[in-house]
Amino acid sequence: MKKTNVMLDSISAVKDFVSIVSNYDFDVDLASGRYAVDAKSIMGIFSLDLTKPIQLTAHTDDADKFFAQIQKYIAD
C-alpha cells in the first residue's frame, strides 16, 4: 500500500485522473477528512472538498508506473 496527497482543482483534472486510475486493476481510495471514496468514481470525487489536497491510497506494492502517470496531480 502506498500513499500520497493529490490536488484535483478542476473538472478536467478530475476526468483525466479518473481515466488514468481506471486503467489499473488495484483499488485506489481518496480520503478527505472523515470521508473516503473510490478514486475510480467521478461522482465520489466530486463529493470531496477539492479545495484542499486529498490523501490517495493505492492498494498495491507495485505502484511506480501509476505514480508516474499521476505525477502532475501529486501535491507534495
ChimeraX attribute file (.defattr): number of C-alpha atoms within 10 A of each C-alpha:
attribute: neighborCount
match mode: 1-to-1
recipient: residues
	/A:1	11
	/A:2	14
	/A:3	15
	/A:4	15
	/A:5	16
	/A:6	21
	/A:7	19
	/A:8	23
	/A:9	14
	/A:10	11
	/A:11	11
	/A:12	10
	/A:13	14
	/A:14	22
	/A:15	15
	/A:16	14
	/A:17	20
	/A:18	17
	/A:19	15
	/A:20	15
	/A:21	21
	/A:22	15
	/A:23	10
	/A:24	12
	/A:25	9
	/A:26	13
	/A:27	15
	/A:28	20
	/A:29	18
	/A:30	23
	/A:31	19
	/A:32	17
	/A:33	9
	/A:34	5
	/A:35	11
	/A:36	17
	/A:37	19
	/A:38	18
	/A:39	24
	/A:40	22
	/A:41	17
	/A:42	16
	/A:43	12
	/A:44	14
	/A:45	23
	/A:46	13
	/A:47	12
	/A:48	17
	/A:49	15
	/A:50	16
	/A:51	10
	/A:52	14
	/A:53	19
	/A:54	23
	/A:55	18
	/A:56	22
	/A:57	18
	/A:58	20
	/A:59	15
	/A:60	13
	/A:61	9
	/A:62	12
	/A:63	16
	/A:64	10
	/A:65	9
	/A:66	14
	/A:67	17
	/A:68	10
	/A:69	13
	/A:70	14
	/A:71	11
	/A:72	13
	/A:73	17
	/A:74	17
	/A:75	14
	/A:76	8
